[in-house]
Amino acid sequence: MTFLTYILLCIVIISVCSYVSAFSGALSFWGQKLADIASEDDIFPSGDGFGYQRLLSPNKINKLILLSIVGNLAALILGVIYFGWYVGLAVIPFILTVSTILGLTLYPKPSNSFYRNQIIEDLIRQQARFVKARDLKTAFVIYKIIQMFNRFDAYGMRLPS
């Protein structure tokens, strides 16, 4: 493996990690917004928003999280094997720092409609799968969550009731 190939691998890992970081921030934002509404309306038990964040997580984000973990381990192992222990150990903090900075600056803010629309589309797909599987209780819960999203405009601002 050449050093250039290793750098390209690290760039791919950084891009995946930064997207995951930005999307996780959006999931946290929207999860907290939904938890605030749910606690006001007693639709669901109130909580800290993390339950909603897990519920809202699209399958692709879960796969990208796994890919970023595997990518970081690959960068560590390949760095140690091909370029010495110091390169392998130095690349992990570098990847995490750069991906966090890019996730905070390059991607839209968590309240942006970019994430909101992706979350709602995934919820609609989940609801359709549950209806097809005849799990109507879970499909109804997802329907209620989609309705909760309708209480916000595209940028996370609360609409008047």
Phi and psi restraints in degrees (value plus and minus 20) as a CYANA .aco file:
   2 THR   PHI    -106.8   -66.8
   2 THR   PSI     142.8   182.8
   3 PHE   PHI     -86.3   -46.3
   3 PHE   PSI     -53.5   -13.5
   4 LEU   PHI     -84.3   -44.3
   4 LEU   PSI     -61.9   -21.9
   5 THR   PHI     -81.8   -41.8
   5 THR   PSI     -60.5   -20.5
   6 TYR   PHI     -84.0   -44.0
   6 TYR   PSI     -62.2   -22.2
   7 ILE   PHI     -83.6   -43.6
   7 ILE   PSI     -62.9   -22.9
   8 LEU   PHI     -82.5   -42.5
   8 LEU   PSI     -60.4   -20.4
   9 LEU   PHI     -80.4   -40.4
   9 LEU   PSI     -63.3   -23.3
  10 CYS   PHI     -84.8   -44.8
  10 CYS   PSI     -55.3   -15.3
  11 ILE   PHI     -86.2   -46.2
  11 ILE   PSI     -61.3   -21.3
  12 VAL   PHI     -83.4   -43.4
  12 VAL   PSI     -63.6   -23.6
  13 ILE   PHI     -82.7   -42.7
  13 ILE   PSI     -61.9   -21.9
  14 ILE   PHI     -81.9   -41.9
  14 ILE   PSI     -62.2   -22.2
  15 SER   PHI     -86.1   -46.1
  15 SER   PSI     -60.2   -20.2
  16 VAL   PHI     -86.1   -46.1
  16 VAL   PSI     -65.9   -25.9
  17 CYS   PHI     -83.9   -43.9
  17 CYS   PSI     -57.7   -17.7
  18 SER   PHI     -89.7   -49.7
  18 SER   PSI     -57.6   -17.6
  19 TYR   PHI     -85.7   -45.7
  19 TYR   PSI     -62.6   -22.6
  20 VAL   PHI     -82.6   -42.6
  20 VAL   PSI     -61.4   -21.4
  21 SER   PHI     -81.9   -41.9
  21 SER   PSI     -65.2   -25.2
  22 ALA   PHI     -86.8   -46.8
  22 ALA   PSI     -62.7   -22.7
  23 PHE   PHI     -89.8   -49.8
  23 PHE   PSI     -54.4   -14.4
  24 SER   PHI     -84.2   -44.2
  24 SER   PSI     -57.8   -17.8
  25 GLY   PHI     -82.5   -42.5
  25 GLY   PSI     -59.6   -19.6
  26 ALA   PHI     -87.7   -47.7
  26 ALA   PSI     -60.1   -20.1
  27 LEU   PHI     -82.4   -42.4
  27 LEU   PSI     -60.1   -20.1
  28 SER   PHI     -84.7   -44.7
  28 SER   PSI     -63.6   -23.6
  29 PHE   PHI     -79.1   -39.1
  29 PHE   PSI     -73.1   -33.1
  30 TRP   PHI     -90.5   -50.5
  30 TRP   PSI     -53.7   -13.7
  31 GLY   PHI     -81.8   -41.8
  31 GLY   PSI     -61.2   -21.2
  32 GLN   PHI     -88.1   -48.1
  32 GLN   PSI     -60.0   -20.0
  33 LYS   PHI     -80.6   -40.6
  33 LYS   PSI     -64.7   -24.7
  34 LEU   PHI     -87.4   -47.4
  34 LEU   PSI     -57.2   -17.2
  35 ALA   PHI     -84.5   -44.5
  35 ALA   PSI     -56.9   -16.9
  36 ASP   PHI     -83.4   -43.4
  36 ASP   PSI     -64.3   -24.3
  37 ILE   PHI     -86.5   -46.5
  37 ILE   PSI     -64.2   -24.2
  38 ALA   PHI     -82.7   -42.7
  38 ALA   PSI     -57.9   -17.9
  39 SER   PHI     -91.8   -51.8
  39 SER   PSI     -50.4   -10.4
  40 GLU   PHI     -92.4   -52.4
  40 GLU   PSI     -60.0   -20.0
  41 ASP   PHI    -117.5   -77.5
  41 ASP   PSI     -23.7    16.3
  42 ASP   PHI      35.3    75.3
  42 ASP   PSI      15.0    55.0
  43 ILE   PHI     -92.5   -52.5
  43 ILE   PSI     -68.8   -28.8
  44 PHE   PHI    -149.2  -109.2
  44 PHE   PSI     142.3   182.3
  45 PRO   PHI     -79.0   -39.0
  45 PRO   PSI     120.4   160.4
  46 SER   PHI     -90.9   -50.9
  46 SER   PSI     136.4   176.4
  47 GLY   PHI    -181.1  -141.1
  47 GLY   PSI    -184.6  -144.6
  48 ASP   PHI    -112.9   -72.9
  48 ASP   PSI     -19.6    20.4
  49 GLY   PHI      76.0   116.0
  49 GLY   PSI     -34.0     6.0
  50 PHE   PHI     -92.0   -52.0
  50 PHE   PSI     -52.1   -12.1
  51 GLY   PHI     -82.4   -42.4
  51 GLY   PSI     -60.5   -20.5
  52 TYR   PHI     -88.9   -48.9
  52 TYR   PSI     -56.9   -16.9
  53 GLN   PHI     -81.2   -41.2
  53 GLN   PSI     -62.8   -22.8
  54 ARG   PHI     -86.5   -46.5
  54 ARG   PSI     -59.1   -19.1
  55 LEU   PHI     -85.0   -45.0
  55 LEU   PSI     -57.9   -17.9
  56 LEU   PHI     -99.1   -59.1
  56 LEU   PSI     -34.5     5.5
  57 SER   PHI     -83.6   -43.6
  57 SER   PSI      94.5   134.5
  58 PRO   PHI     -86.5   -46.5
  58 PRO   PSI     135.5   175.5
  59 ASN   PHI     -78.5   -38.5
  59 ASN   PSI     -56.4   -16.4
  60 LYS   PHI     -85.0   -45.0
  60 LYS   PSI     -53.8   -13.8
  61 ILE   PHI     -88.9   -48.9
  61 ILE   PSI     -60.2   -20.2
  62 ASN   PHI     -81.3   -41.3
  62 ASN   PSI     -58.8   -18.8
  63 LYS   PHI     -88.7   -48.7
  63 LYS   PSI     -58.6   -18.6
  64 LEU   PHI     -89.1   -49.1
  64 LEU   PSI     -52.9   -12.9
  65 ILE   PHI     -82.6   -42.6
  65 ILE   PSI     -65.9   -25.9
  66 LEU   PHI     -82.2   -42.2
  66 LEU   PSI     -61.4   -21.4
  67 LEU   PHI     -83.0   -43.0
  67 LEU   PSI     -59.2   -19.2
  68 SER   PHI     -88.0   -48.0
  68 SER   PSI     -56.0   -16.0
  69 ILE   PHI     -86.2   -46.2
  69 ILE   PSI     -66.9   -26.9
  70 VAL   PHI     -83.6   -43.6
  70 VAL   PSI     -59.6   -19.6
  71 GLY   PHI     -83.3   -43.3
  71 GLY   PSI     -62.2   -22.2
  72 ASN   PHI     -83.6   -43.6
  72 ASN   PSI     -61.9   -21.9
  73 LEU   PHI     -84.4   -44.4
  73 LEU   PSI     -60.0   -20.0
  74 ALA   PHI     -83.5   -43.5
  74 ALA   PSI     -61.8   -21.8
  75 ALA   PHI     -83.1   -43.1
  75 ALA   PSI     -60.6   -20.6
  76 LEU   PHI     -83.7   -43.7
  76 LEU   PSI     -71.4   -31.4
  77 ILE   PHI     -86.0   -46.0
  77 ILE   PSI     -67.1   -27.1
  78 LEU   PHI     -85.5   -45.5
  78 LEU   PSI     -56.9   -16.9
  79 GLY   PHI     -82.6   -42.6
  79 GLY   PSI     -62.6   -22.6
  80 VAL   PHI     -87.2   -47.2
  80 VAL   PSI     -64.7   -24.7
  81 ILE   PHI     -86.5   -46.5
  81 ILE   PSI     -66.4   -26.4
  82 TYR   PHI    -114.6   -74.6
  82 TYR   PSI     -47.0    -7.0
  83 PHE   PHI    -148.4  -108.4
  83 PHE   PSI     -16.2    23.8
  84 GLY   PHI      84.3   124.3
  84 GLY   PSI     137.3   177.3
  85 TRP   PHI     -83.2   -43.2
  85 TRP   PSI     -52.5   -12.5
  86 TYR   PHI     -87.7   -47.7
  86 TYR   PSI     -55.8   -15.8
  87 VAL   PHI     -89.4   -49.4
  87 VAL   PSI     -64.6   -24.6
  88 GLY   PHI     -81.9   -41.9
  88 GLY   PSI     -61.1   -21.1
  89 LEU   PHI     -97.2   -57.2
  89 LEU   PSI     -50.6   -10.6
  90 ALA   PHI     -96.8   -56.8
  90 ALA   PSI     -45.5    -5.5
  91 VAL   PHI     -92.4   -52.4
  91 VAL   PSI     -51.1   -11.1
  92 ILE   PHI     -84.7   -44.7
  92 ILE   PSI     -73.0   -33.0
  93 PRO   PHI     -81.8   -41.8
  93 PRO   PSI     -53.1   -13.1
  94 PHE   PHI     -83.6   -43.6
  94 PHE   PSI     -68.4   -28.4
  95 ILE   PHI     -81.7   -41.7
  95 ILE   PSI     -66.0   -26.0
  96 LEU   PHI     -85.4   -45.4
  96 LEU   PSI     -60.4   -20.4
  97 THR   PHI     -87.5   -47.5
  97 THR   PSI     -70.0   -30.0
  98 VAL   PHI     -84.9   -44.9
  98 VAL   PSI     -61.2   -21.2
  99 SER   PHI     -87.2   -47.2
  99 SER   PSI     -55.4   -15.4
 100 THR   PHI     -86.9   -46.9
 100 THR   PSI     -64.0   -24.0
 101 ILE   PHI     -83.1   -43.1
 101 ILE   PSI     -64.4   -24.4
 102 LEU   PHI     -85.1   -45.1
 102 LEU   PSI     -58.8   -18.8
 103 GLY   PHI     -83.3   -43.3
 103 GLY   PSI     -52.7   -12.7
 104 LEU   PHI    -102.6   -62.6
 104 LEU   PSI     -46.3    -6.3
 105 THR   PHI    -128.7   -88.7
 105 THR   PSI     -57.3   -17.3
 106 LEU   PHI    -101.6   -61.6
 106 LEU   PSI     -59.0   -19.0
 107 TYR   PHI    -109.3   -69.3
 107 TYR   PSI     143.0   183.0
 108 PRO   PHI     -82.0   -42.0
 108 PRO   PSI     141.3   181.3
 109 LYS   PHI     -85.1   -45.1
 109 LYS   PSI     134.6   174.6
 110 PRO   PHI     -75.8   -35.8
 110 PRO   PSI     -49.0    -9.0
 111 SER   PHI    -102.5   -62.5
 111 SER   PSI     -20.4    19.6
 112 ASN   PHI     -87.8   -47.8
 112 ASN   PSI     129.4   169.4
 113 SER   PHI     -87.3   -47.3
 113 SER   PSI     -37.2     2.8
 114 PHE   PHI     -75.4   -35.4
 114 PHE   PSI     -69.1   -29.1
 115 TYR   PHI     -95.0   -55.0
 115 TYR   PSI     -61.9   -21.9
 116 ARG   PHI     -76.3   -36.3
 116 ARG   PSI     -66.7   -26.7
 117 ASN   PHI     -84.7   -44.7
 117 ASN   PSI     -59.6   -19.6
 118 GLN   PHI     -84.9   -44.9
 118 GLN   PSI     -60.4   -20.4
 119 ILE   PHI     -85.2   -45.2
 119 ILE   PSI     -65.5   -25.5
 120 ILE   PHI     -84.7   -44.7
 120 ILE   PSI     -61.9   -21.9
 121 GLU   PHI     -80.4   -40.4
 121 GLU   PSI     -60.7   -20.7
 122 ASP   PHI     -88.2   -48.2
 122 ASP   PSI     -58.6   -18.6
 123 LEU   PHI     -82.5   -42.5
 123 LEU   PSI     -59.4   -19.4
 124 ILE   PHI     -84.1   -44.1
 124 ILE   PSI     -61.1   -21.1
 125 ARG   PHI     -83.7   -43.7
 125 ARG   PSI     -62.0   -22.0
 126 GLN   PHI     -82.4   -42.4
 126 GLN   PSI     -63.7   -23.7
 127 GLN   PHI     -80.5   -40.5
 127 GLN   PSI     -63.0   -23.0
 128 ALA   PHI     -82.5   -42.5
 128 ALA   PSI     -58.8   -18.8
 129 ARG   PHI     -84.7   -44.7
 129 ARG   PSI     -60.1   -20.1
 130 PHE   PHI     -90.2   -50.2
 130 PHE   PSI     -56.6   -16.6
 131 VAL   PHI     -84.3   -44.3
 131 VAL   PSI     -63.7   -23.7
 132 LYS   PHI     -82.2   -42.2
 132 LYS   PSI     -55.5   -15.5
 133 ALA   PHI    -103.4   -63.4
 133 ALA   PSI     -17.0    23.0
 134 ARG   PHI      43.8    83.8
 134 ARG   PSI       8.1    48.1
 135 ASP   PHI    -117.1   -77.1
 135 ASP   PSI      59.1    99.1
 136 LEU   PHI     -94.0   -54.0
 136 LEU   PSI     -47.3    -7.3
 137 LYS   PHI     -84.8   -44.8
 137 LYS   PSI     -67.5   -27.5
 138 THR   PHI     -86.4   -46.4
 138 THR   PSI     -59.3   -19.3
 139 ALA   PHI     -81.9   -41.9
 139 ALA   PSI     -57.4   -17.4
 140 PHE   PHI     -87.9   -47.9
 140 PHE   PSI     -59.8   -19.8
 141 VAL   PHI     -81.5   -41.5
 141 VAL   PSI     -63.4   -23.4
 142 ILE   PHI     -85.0   -45.0
 142 ILE   PSI     -58.4   -18.4
 143 TYR   PHI     -79.1   -39.1
 143 TYR   PSI     -63.6   -23.6
 144 LYS   PHI     -83.6   -43.6
 144 LYS   PSI     -57.1   -17.1
 145 ILE   PHI     -88.3   -48.3
 145 ILE   PSI     -60.0   -20.0
 146 ILE   PHI     -81.9   -41.9
 146 ILE   PSI     -59.8   -19.8
 147 GLN   PHI     -82.6   -42.6
 147 GLN   PSI     -55.6   -15.6
 148 MET   PHI     -83.9   -43.9
 148 MET   PSI     -55.9   -15.9
 149 PHE   PHI     -82.0   -42.0
 149 PHE   PSI     -49.8    -9.8
 150 ASN   PHI     -89.7   -49.7
 150 ASN   PSI     -27.1    12.9
 151 ARG   PHI    -104.7   -64.7
 151 ARG   PSI     -20.3    19.7
 152 PHE   PHI    -140.0  -100.0
 152 PHE   PSI     130.9   170.9
 153 ASP   PHI     -99.2   -59.2
 153 ASP   PSI    -195.1  -155.1
 154 ALA   PHI     -86.1   -46.1
 154 ALA   PSI     -32.9     7.1
 155 TYR   PHI    -136.9   -96.9
 155 TYR   PSI       0.0    40.0
 156 GLY   PHI      65.3   105.3
 156 GLY   PSI     -11.9    28.1
 157 MET   PHI    -105.4   -65.4
 157 MET   PSI     114.0   154.0
 158 ARG   PHI     -87.7   -47.7
 158 ARG   PSI     108.8   148.8
 159 LEU   PHI    -105.0   -65.0
 159 LEU   PSI     128.3   168.3
 160 PRO   PHI     -84.7   -44.7
 160 PRO   PSI     120.7   160.7
